[in-house]
Amino acid sequence: MASPRLAALELISLARLEPTEHLLLKQFVEGAVDPERAAQYLLSRVDKSPHQDVETCLRCFKKDWRNLVTTLTSLDPVPLRLDELVRRRDGPYCSIGSIDPPKKGIVLMSESAYIIPPSMFHNIDLAKEGRLHTILDAFLSPLHIARLRTLIQSHNAEDGAILRNLWLLSPSIHKAFRGGHVNVAPCGLTSKSPETELQEIDNAPEFVMRTLYPEEPSDLVLGNGTCFQSSRQKFKCSTLESEGLNPPSRFLFAIHYRFSAALHLFYIEDKIARGWPQHRSVGVGFLRNGVYRFNALARGIFYRVWLYVPQWARMWCYHLLVRAGRWLYGASSWQDVQRVPFGLVVKDCLRSYENEVNALRLVARHTSAPAPRIVDTGVYGNKKYLVMSRLPGQMLGDVLHLMSYAERDRFADKLGECVAQIRQIPNSTPYLLCDTLGGPLSDHRIPNTCGGPFNSEEDFNDHLTSHMGCTAAVFFSGQTPPQNHSIYFTHSDFHRTNLLVDQGQLSGIVDWESAGYKPEYWEYTKAVWTSLGDPILQAIFHRAFEKLGNYEAELAAERKLWRYTPFGV
């Protein structure tokens, strides 16, 4: 018989819910002090409502779970006398990073904050036998609840006891912590027993603060002016004047940690409920009324006329546009690509310049795939500029968590249609496997990121194992190496940053520098390679290619190679 935990997780997985709902419900079970106990509660709640379908029952529970979780977001005011004590204990900057000197010229700002708001138990539903209390009891243990009540309801106790629930934070960290976008956990916990866990928490010497993914908060600044530069940072709650001033409670940090994932997921659910941002024109308007805004037709005419300007002058203008783009839109996360005015993107091609230019021209000539259209190319100093139209949308990796199951399926189907189209692009080079100009293949997945051109798949396979000093036949001894495949035009890099999404739909495929003619399975196996560790993306790619061919045998062979060629060795 399956354990309550496994039964509850299966019930949740089979329910017809949206992705974030599945995550929230699973987090309630797996994030609980005792997952079996939490699962049993959830199962019993469904069993007690035989006249409702499972989805309705789970959504009713989710509503109550939200009401419980959001009690931690309350901004309870800190009395002045306690604020002064916290600043004396943790000051002058904040509890995190307080030992570092402040940056010069930085105006220091910090505020006292409760770890768990004392008003949490003011909610009548959290009184004993209250509606939300049963959920809290299932998520935590009776020992945890008793200790939690003692620590946060100590208003009549000495100030030193109340300090256990207070620490000093910068405004940005406080806002993120209150919303569950960052959490704090004691380091080195190993126990699964609630009783032993309490002892380990009390003895934990260090903490780690983490930002939660996705939708990680940006621009987090510590009280001393230093930036929170990574997704995690270790610290100690050391005090400058510890005598008589209790440090923040490790136990309360652990309680907040358990709730933070749900808080963060509810934030994402609310963002999804607001809908996709309205499409905005990628042109630039000089006046607010848009009189001078370029529409698609006007831009096309302008681009053609623009090409009559001498090339040196055009390249100089692009150089200035790149600088203007950084000022207007911020520097791109990819240093070689920059959004600029007039609905354009300028790429400084670090490699495969001619190949990417030719690939985009072939795609425009033979397909309707949503790829950038070339506006201009040229060299300025040591920079090779590729000027393209800017496509609408955001990178798939930034919005995948916002997409419904239906949107993910439509995205995969559209991607599959695009692959089918680009496979029809003819090979006019004298080689079988090569880039679009007949030159060497460029790909992070192959040894030295470059190889060929080749006139047989066997030669291509031998190159894949060349860095190991053996042929493909020797490497795959006992296993058939990939062979006898059709060779197609291939994008070769369906990374989450190269696929764009607008209004939940595929709106662009960018970065064609690795395009070339490769075995038919390569597009699929390379896509899986770029999405390792992300089962959602892998499921999308599996659906996209299921009508194009079954490449699971080739994927198995590739997985064996990946262990020896992790990144273009």
N, C-alpha and C positions, 0 to 999 in steps of 0.2 A: 504494500500500500504506500502511495506517495506521501511524503511529508506534507504538512500544511503549507510550508513555504513553496515547495514545488507545485502543489495544486493551485495555490493562489497566483503564482507567476504564470502558470499555464492559462488560468482563467482570464487574467489580464491580457495576455498575448492574443487570445482568441477573440476577445471582445472587439466589436467594430467601433474603435475609437480613433482619435487622431494621434500622431506621433508623440506630441508633448503630453497628452493624457496618459498614454502608456508609460512614459518615463516617470511621470509624477506618481502614479499608482505603484509602479515597481520600486520607486525610491522609498515610499512609505514602508514597504515590506523589508527591503534590503538595508535601509538606513536605520532601522529600529535597533534598540538595545538587544532585543531578542526577536529576530526575524520570524521564528516559528510562532511566537505569541501574537505578533502583529498580523501574520498571515491568517491565523485562526480567527482573529477578530474580523478581518475582512470577509472571510468565507462565511462566518456566521451572520454577518450583516446581509449578505446576499441571500442566504438561506431563509432569513426572516421576512423576505419580501417575495414570496412565490408568485404574486400577481404582477410583478414588474419584470421587464426583461433585464438581462445582466447589465447592459449598457446604462440603462436608467439608474439602476442601483449603484453602479460604480460612479456615475456622475453626481449622484446625490451625496455619496461619501466624499467625493473630491471637493464639493462645495463646502462641506463641514471641515475638511482637512485644510482648505484655504483659510477659513475663518480662524482656525486654531493657529496656523502658521503665521498669519499676518499680525497676530498679537505681538510678535517680536519686532515689528517695524515701528512701534509707537515711540515717539520722541519725548519721553518723559523729562520734564525739567529737573535739573540738578540744583538743590539748594545751595545758596552762596557759601555757607560754611563748609559744605562738602567739596565744592569746587575749589576753594582755597586749599583744603587738605590734599586733594588730588594733585594740584599744581605743585604743592610743596613736595609731594612724594615723587611724582613722575616728571616734573617740569625741568626746564622751562619750555620744552618743545612738544614731545609726545612720548607715550610709553614705548613706542617702537623707534629705534634709532636715536634715543635721547642722549646717548653718550657721544654722538658725533657733533662737532661744532657746526653752527649754522652757516649757510652760504652767505657770502657778503652781498649786500644789497637786497636780501630777501626779507620781506615783512613777515615775521613769524605769526602764525595763527594756529590756535589749538582750542579745543573745547572738551570739557568733561562729558563723558558718555557712559550710560549704563550698558553693561554687557547683555543682560536680560532686563527688559523694562519691568519695573516693579508693578506696573499696572496690568501685567499679564494675567494675574489671577483675580483682577477686579471684574473680569467678564463673568457674568452670572452662570454662563454655561460651563465655566471651568471650576465652579464650586463642586464639592464632592457630590457624586451622582448626577452632575450636570451633563448635558448632551455632549459637550466637547471633552469633558473629563474622561469619558470612556475611551475616546480616541487617544488622548494623551497617555492614559494608563497602558494602552496597547503598544504605543510607540516607545515609551520609556518603561522603566521598571518601578514598582512601588518605592524601592529604595531611592531611586533617582528623583522621583517626584517629591518625596518627603524632604530630601536634602535641598532640592530646588526651592521649595516653599520656604524653608528655613533661611536660606541665603538672601532671597529677594524680598522677603516680607519682614525684614529686621529693622523696621522704622523706629521701633522703641528701644533698639539696642544701642550700644555705644557707637560713636562715629567710626571707630576702627573696624567694626564688623561690617558696616555698610560699605566701607571702602573696598571690600572684597568684590563688589559688583560694579566698580567704577574704574575707568582708565582714561587717559588723556590722549586725544586723537586730533589729527588735522581734520578740517572740514571735509575734504574729499575722501579720506579714509573712513571717516565716520559715516558719511552718506552711503558709501559702498558696503560697509559692514552692516549697517542697519537694513539695507535692502537684500542682504544675502549674497552680494556679488563678490565679496571676499570672506574668508573664514579663517579661524585660528585653531590650530590643533596642537596638543602636546606631542612632542616627538617621542618615538620609540615605544608606542603602546603595542603590546603583543597579546594581551589577555582577551578571551572571548566571554569570560564570566563577568556579569554585571558587578558583583561584589568586588572581585579582584581589580576590575577596571577602575573602580573608584580609588583604590589604593594607588594604582599606577599613575593615575592622573595627578594625585596629590604630590607624587614624588618626581614628576617630570621636570627636568632642569631647563629644557628649552622648548620653544614653540616655533611653529612655522606658519606664516601667513600665506594663503594662496588666493589667487583670483580664480573665479569659476568660468569654465568654458561651456558653451560658446557665449558670445556677447561679453567678452572680458572687458572690464572697465579700463579706460585709458586715462592718462593725465592724472594718475594718483601721485600726490605729493605728500611726503612726510612733514611733520611739524617743523623740522629743521631746514626745510627747503630742498632736501634731496628727493629725487624721483624714485618711485617704486618701479624699478626698471625691468623686472622679470615677473614671471607668473608665480614665483614663490620667494619668500625671504625668511630666513631664520632670525630669531631674536630672543632675548631674555628680558623678562619683566623685572629688571633691576631697578632699585630706587636710590635716589640720592640721600634721602633721610628716612631710613627704614624703621628707625626706633619708634615703636608704637603705631606705625602706619602699615596696616596689612596690605600685601600686594594683591593684584587682581586674582580672582579665583580661577584656578585651572579647570575646575569642574564646570563652571559657568561657560567658559570657552568651549568645552566639550559639548555642552548642551546646545549652544548656538551652532556649533559645527554640524550637529545632526539635522538641524532645521534649515541650514543655509541652502542646501541643494534644492529643497522644495521652494523656498523663497525665490531663488533665482529662476526656477522653471516657471513659477507663476508669473514672474515678470516677463518671461519670453511668451507665455500664453497670452498675456495682455497685449503684447506687441503684435502677435499674430492676429488677434481679434480686431485690431485697428486697421488691418488690411495692408496691402502693398502700397508703397508710396506712389503717388500719381506720376505718370510719365512726364518728364520735362524735356523740352527741346534741348538738344546738345549744342545749338548755336549760341552765340553771344549777342546780347542786345545792348547797344550803347545807350539807349534811352529806355525808361521803364515801360513805355507804351509799346515797345517792340517794333517801332517803325523801321529800324535798321537791323532787325533780327533776320538772319539768313535762314530761309527755308531750303528744303532739299534741292529744288530746282535752281534757285538763285546760287546756292553754293556750287552746284555742278557747273554752271556757266562761269562763275568766278574762278573756279579751279582751272578751267581750260584757258581762260584769258591769262591767268597768273603764270602759266607755263611759258608765255612769251617773254617774261622778264628774264634777264640774264641769270644763268644758274648761280654764279657767285653771289649775286644779290639775294636770290631766293634762299640760299643756304645761310647767309648772314641773318636774314629775317627769321629763319627757323631757330637759329641759335638764340636770338633775342626772345622768340616766342617760348622757348623752353624755360628761360629764366622768368618770363612773365607767368608761365603756367605754374611754376613752383610757388610764386607769390600769390596767385589767385586761388589755386586749388590745393596747394600743399605738395610737398615732394612725394612722388610715387613710392609705394613699397618696393617696387622693382626699379633699381637705379637707372636702368637703360630705357625705360618707358616713361613718358611724361604726357599727361593731358595738357593741351594748350588751347587757347581761344579758337573760335571759328569752327567748332565741332571737329577738331583734329586731335590726333595723337602722334607724337614724334618718338620714334624708337632709334636709339643709337645701337646699331647692330654690332654686337661684339664678336659674333661668329656667323657663318653661313648667310652673309648679307645677300649675295646674288641668288642663292637658293630660295630664301624666303620671298624675295621680290618675285621671282619666277613662279613660285608656288601660289602666291596670291593671285597672280595674273591667270594661271591655269584654273584656279577655283572660280574666279569671276567669269571666265569664258565658258566653262563647261557645266557649272552647277548653280543652284540658287541657295547654297549653304550660306548661313549668316556669318560671313567672314569680312574683315575690313577691306575696304576698297583703296587701292593705292592712289594717292594724290601726287606724290613727287618722290624722287630719290636723288641722292647726291652726297658729296663728300665736303666736309668743312673741317680743315685741319686734320686731326687724327680721328674725327668722328664720321661715321657712315650713317647718314640720316635716311630713315624710311618714314615718310609722312603718310599717314593713313586716316581714313574717316574713323570717327569715334563711334563705337556701337553702344546702344543703350544697355543698361543693366548693371548688375553687381556680380562679383566673382561667386561661383557656385559655393566655394568653401565658406563664404561669409553669410550665405542665406539658406543653406541646405536645411538647417534646423527649423527654418520658418515655413518650409514647404509641406503641404499636406501629402498624404499618400497618393491621392489622385494627381497632384501636381508632379510628384516624383515620377509617376508612371508616364504621364504625358511628356515630361522632359526626356525620359529614356527613349520613348518611342520616336520623338523628333530627332534625337541624336542618332538613333539607328537609321532613320531616313537619310540623314546627312551623310552618314558613312556609306550607305548604298550609292548615293550620288557621286561622292568623290572617288569611289572605286571605279567609276566609269571614265575617269580622266585618262586619256591614252598616254602610253609611254613612247615618246618619239626619239629616245636616246638609243645608242647602240648597245646598251647593257641591260641585263635583266633586273638586277638589284642595284640601285644607285639613287642619288638625289635627283631632283627634278631637271638638272642640267646634264646629267650623265657623270657627275663627279662622285667622290666618296660619300658614303652614308654618314650622317652626323646624328648621333643618338647617345644619350647618357647611359643607356642600357648595354651598350656594347663596349668591349675593351678599348681603352684609350679614347672613348667617345667618338671614334671615327674608324671607318674601314671600307674597303672596296675601291671602286665598284666591282661587282661580281657578275658572272654569267651563269651561275648555277646556285641552287639553294644549298647544295652540299658545300660549296666554297664558303657561303655565308655562315653555315653552321660551324665549319672549321674555324672561322674567325672568332666566333663566339667563345670558343674554348682555347684560342691560341695563347692566351696569357697563362694557361696552365700547362703548356708544353705538350699538348696532345690533340688528336683530331676529335671531332664530335663522335665518331663511331667508337673510339676508345672510351671517351668520357661516359657515353650512354650505354656501355656494355651491359647487355641484359635488358636494355630498354630502347625502344625504337626512337631515334632522334626525329624531330620534325622534318618532314620531307614531302616532296611531290605536291606542293601547294600552288595555288594560283598566286600570281604576284600582282598586287594592286597599289594604286596611289594611296598613301597612308599619311595621316597627320602626325602620328607617332608621339603625341604628348597631351593626352586628355587629362592633364592635371587639373585639380579643382580651381586653380587660378586662371586657367586658360579657357574655361567654359563660363559664359555669362548668362545670367538669369534676369529677366525683366517681367514683372507681374506674374511670377511663378512659371514662366516659360523660357525655353532655350532662346536666347537672343543673340548669341555670338560665340564664335570659336576663334580664338586668337593664338598668336605665337606659332607660326608655321615654319620656324627655322629648321626643324628636324624632319620636315616633310620629304617624302621620297617614295620609291617603289620597293615594297617589302612584302614578305609572305603574308597571306591573308589573315593569319591568326595574330599578327604582330600588334595590330591596333588594339585588340582585346587584351592580350596578355600584358602589354605595356600599360594599358589603363589600370589593370588590376595592380600592377607593380607600383604605380604612382599613388594608389589608394590603400596600400597596406595599412592595416590597423583601423580601417574605417568600413565596417560591414555595410553601412547604409550606401556608401558610394559604390561598393563592390556589387551590391544588389542592383543598383541602377545600371551599371555596365553590363551585368549579366542579362538584364531584360533588354537592353539596347541591342545586344548582339545575338539574342536567341533566334531571330529570324534570318540571320546572316550566316550561321554555321555553328556547329558544336566544336568548341576548341578546348574542351576540358583536358584531353590527352596532351595537347600542346602546352596547356597551362601547367600541368604536372611536370612536364619536362623543363619548362622555364623555371619553375620553383626550385628545381634541383640546381639549375645554373645560378639562380639568385644568391644562393649560399656562398658562391665563389666569386660572383661579380656583383657586389652590392650596389655600386654606383660608378659604372664606367671605369673599372680598374684598368 
